[in-house]
Amino acid sequence: MATAALALAAFALNLNTVVIGALKPFLPQELLPGANSIEWLVGGAAAGSALGALLLGPLADRIGRRTPLVVGSAGFAVLSLLHLWADSFAVLFTLRVLSGFAVGVAYASASALAANLVPYHRRGKTMGIFTAGMFLAVPIGLPLAIELAKAGHWSFIFGVQSLIALVGLAFSICAVPRDRGTGAWVAPWHILRRPPVLFALAAVALHNGSFFTTVQLATGWLDHTGIVPKNDQGLLFVGLGLVSAIGSFVLGRVSDRYGKRNFVLGTSVVLLMCFGLLDEHLDRTFLLVLGVLLALTAAARTGPLQALISGLVPAHEIGTVMGLRAFAMQIGVTLFALAAAQVEVGFGFAGVLLAASACQALVYVVIRVGVREGT
């Protein structure tokens, strides 16, 4: 029940991340005054989330993880609801940054709580269920956001996510065990001095940066090549989102049986092959198979990689390392997005795919060389 409560919280929190891009065609002019306004809104939420996670981690270890989850979720619910009254770009941008900060606080807390629910040898399954909630935000949240926007109510999706966050908050209060914390402050830079942790966080940045950015850029590639026109992509990404959630939910337990490190290494090879094989000249059926395999593998790896990182530190430092993990994830997305924008100009989407393949190869190398299985 505690795992389900945390998965519901992850679902609500990830809605905040995935819906804003889909709303771009429906936002009024006063909310998007410039050509890059949507990028500022996306980047503001990501920066807020990174900062919230980084600052929260040590505090959660000191005072306990459930209290920051409750406070972060409550703040997120209120800030989500305030989106309904956003009437200018400045107001909307401020709400995106603040809600992103609340997401960072709540998500880092929820990640640490999920890791602490079970011993390490069962953590791959638990973290897989937890992240499945996050992936469900795509197939459920995106279509709902678009339908509400088509009906003339683009902001209503934020009211929906506020309601879901409150339900998740009540569920968490009832189901998630209290933890008292250690009373000691764990400095993040002390943890970063440990090579295995540093290598693992580099793997997080490389994986999330390359995968999530490439998926976002793939929408334009599919459209202008005629493989899947933009108007027909909704059903495709709903299906891939469901595949991602299923992969995370089902395959996390495989990593418990064969080892989280081995699972991450194996999925790195699969992702490297998938990115390398993608090409606009391939048969559509084969492209669809590659897309399904890519979504399934990337999602299945997310929980075990979190579990692997949690095993690199003692229990009283899990909050800090999960905060660092969330920070590394956002930094990875930001850096790869900036690099991919330049690569795409010079080499097209094929260059982005090559860069994504290189990142997955580096994930394999840093895990193989620098990380050992935890306990």
N, C-alpha and C positions, 0 to 999 in steps of 0.2 A: 504493500500500500504506500509506503514511503517512496519507493522508486516511481510508482505511478504518479504520485503528487509532484515529484520533482520533474518528471517528464512533461506533465501538464504545464508547469511553470516554464520549462524550456520552450514549449510550443508557443505560449503567449509572448515570451521575450523575442523569439525569432520572427514572429509576425512583424514586429517593429522594423526588422532589418529587410525583409523581403518585399513588403508591399509598396514602399515609397517609389521604387523604380517603375512598377506597373502603373502607378497613378500619374505618371508624367503627362500623358496625352489629355488628362482630364482636369489638371490643376488650372485654376484661373490665372490670367495674365499677371495680376498683381503679386501672385505667389512665386512666379517664375520670370522675373524681370530681365534676366540675362541669359545668354546662350548656354552658360555652364552652371545655371542655378541648381539643376537637379544634382549635378556632381557635388556641389557644395552641401546640399542637404544630405546626400549619402555619406560624404566624407565627414561632415559634422557629427553625425550619429556614430560613425566608426571611431572617430577620435575620442568622443565622450565615453564610449564603451571601453576603449583601451585604457583611458585614464582611470575610470571607475574600477576596473578589474585590478589594475596595478596598485592602486591605493588601498583597495579593500582587502586583498589577500592577507597581509600581515595583521590587519585589524581582526579579521575573522579568526585567525589562529589564536589571537590574544583573548577575545571576548566570547568566542564560540561562533559557529557558522550559521545557526538557525536565525539568530537575531538580525544579522545583515540581510539574510534572505527575506525575512518578513518586512523589514524597513525598505529594502530595495524594491520589492514587489509592490508594496503599498504606494511608494513614490512613483513607480512606473505606471500604476493604474491611474493615479491622479493626472500625471503629465500626459498620458495617452488621451484622457478625456478632454483636456484643455486644447487638443488639436482641433476640436470641433469649432472653436472660436478663433482660430488663427486667421487674421485678415490682412497680413502683410508678410513679405519675405523675411523681414527681421524677426518677427514673432515666430514664424514657422521654423526658421533656422535655430533660434534659441531653444525652442521646444525639442527639436531634433537632437541637439547637443545634450540637453538635460535628460531627456528620455534615454539617450544612448548611455549616459553616465549611470542611470538607474539600472539599465540592462547589464552593464559591466559588473556592478555591485551584486545584483541578484544572481547573475549567471555564474560568476566565480564562486559565490557561496553555494549555489546548488550543485556545482561540479564537485566541490570539496565534500559536501554532504553525501552525494551519491557514492563517492569513492570510499567514504568512511562507513557506509552501511554494511559492507561485507568484507571478509578477508581478501587478500590480494588474489588468491587462486580462483575466486569467483567474480572478480571485479570486471572482467571483460564483458560478461553477460549483463551485469548491472549497468555499466556505462553504455553498453549498446542500446539497452532499453531507454535509458535517459536521453541519449542523442536521437533516438527514433522520434521522440516527441518534437525535437527541434526540426527534423526533416519534414514532418507532417505539416509544418506551417506553409510549405510550398504548394502541395496539391490542394490544400483546403483554403488557405488564406488568399492566394493569388486570384483564383476564380471568384471568390466572394468579394474581394476588393474591386475587381473589374466590374462585376455585376452591379454593385452598389454605386460605383462611379458612373456607369452607363445610365443609371436611373436618376442621376443628378445629385447624388449624395456621396461624393468622394471621401468626405471626412468621417463618414459613419463607421468605416472599418476600424478607426482608432477607438471609437466607442465600443465596438465589439471586442477588440483586444484588451481594453480596460476591464470589461466584464469578465473575460476569460482569466485575466490576471487576478482579479478578486476571487474567483472561484478557486484558482490554483493556490492563492494565498490561504484561503480558509482550509483547503484540503491539506496543505503543508503544515499548518498549525496543529491540525488534528492528527496527522499521520507521521510526521517527521520527528524523530526523537530529539529531545533537548541535548545540547552539548555545552559544556561550561567553558571551554577554552583553557589555555595554559597560563594566562596572566602574563606571559612573556612576549616581547616584541621580536619577531624574526625579520631581520633586514633582508630585503630581496637580493641586494648585491652580495651578501654572504653566500646565498644559495647559488648565485650565478658564477661563483668561483669554482664550483664543482664541475669538472669537464662533462660527466655524463648528463647532467641537467642542461648544460649549455648546448650540447649536441642535440639533445631531444627537443629543446625549444627551437633550435634551428630547423629541425625536421618539420615541426609544426608550421613555422613561418613559410617554409618552402612548399609544403603540401597544400595548405589552405590558400596561400597566395596564388599558386599556379592553377589549382582546380577551380576555385570560385570565380576568379577573374576570367579564365578561359570560357567557362560556362556562360558568363554574362556577354562576352564578346561573340560567342557562337551564335547568338540570336541574330545579329547583323549579318554574319557569314551565311547562315542558312537562308536568310531572306534574299540577299543580293545575288547569290548563286542560283536561286530558284529551287533549292532542294526542299525547303519548307518555307513558304511565304509567311511573313510576320503574322498575318491574320489567322493562319492555321497553326501557329505554334503553341497556343494555349493548351490544347489537349495533349500535345507532345510533352510539355513540361509538367503537366499534372500527372501523366503516366510515369515519367521519370522520377518525379517527387515521391510517388507511392512506392516505386521500386527502391528508392533510397531509404525510405522509412523501413520497408520490409528487410532490406539488407542489414541495416543497423540493428534491428530488433532480433533477427534470427542468427546472424553470423557472429555476433559478439562472443557467444558462448564457445565458438570454435577456437577462438584465441585462448580461452582458458584451458582447453584441452591440449593444444599444440604449442602454446607459449605466445605471449603478446608480441615479443620481439620477432619471432619467426613469422607471425601473422603480418606484422607491418612490413617486413622484408619481402614476403611473398606478394602482398598487394602492391608494393612499389613496382615490382616487375610487371604485374598485370597492367597497372596504370601507364607505365612507360610504353608498353606495347600498344595500348589503346590510343594514346595521344599520337604515337608514331604512325599508326595505320590510318588515322582519319584523313580523308581526302575527298574533295568535291567530285572527283571523277568515279568514285566507288558507287556500286549499286545501292539504291536506297534501303533495301532490306538489310544489306550488310552494314550500312551506316547505322541503322536502327539497332541492330544487334550490338555493335560497338558502343553506342550510346547507353544502352541498357547495362552492358557490362561495366562501363565506366562509372555510371551512377551507383550501381550495386557495390562495386569494389571500393569506391571512394567513401561512401557512407559506412560500409562495414568496417573500414579501417579507423574511423573517427573515434569510436568508443574504446577499442583496444589501445590506440595510441595514447588516449587520456589515461587509461589504466596503467600503461607502461610507465608514463611520467610519474604518476602518483606513487609507484613503487620505488622510485629513486630517492625518496626522502622519508624521514620518520613521520609518524602520524601527525605530530603536532606542527609539521611544516606543510601539510597538504594544501591548506588554504592559500598560503603564499605561492606555492608552485603552480596552483591552478589559476591564480591571478596572473602570474607571469605567462602561463600558457595562453590565456585569453588575450593578453597584451600582444604576445608574439603572433597570434592568429591575425589580429587587426593590422599589425605592422606589415606582416607578410602580404596581405591583400593590397595594402596601400602601395608598397614598393613594387610588387609585380604589376599592378595596374599602371603605374607610371612608366615602367620599363616596357610593358606590352604596347602602350600607346605609341612609343617610338619605333618599336619593332614592326608593328603593323603598318606604319607609314612606309617603311623601307622594304619590307618583305611580305606584306599581306598577312592573312590569317595563318598561312602555312608557317610563317616565322614564329607566330605566337605558339602554335602547336609544338614547334621544335623547342622553343624556350620552356614550355610546360614539361616536355619529355626530359629535358636537361634537369629541371628541378626535381622530378621524380627520381632520376638517377642519383642526384645528390642526396635525396632522402635516404635511399638505399645505402649510400656510402657512409653518411654520418651515423646512421643507426648501426650499421655493421661494424664500424671502427670504434665509435665512442660510447655506445650504450649496451649495457648488459641487463639481463632480466632481473627485476626487483624481487622483493619478498613480501 
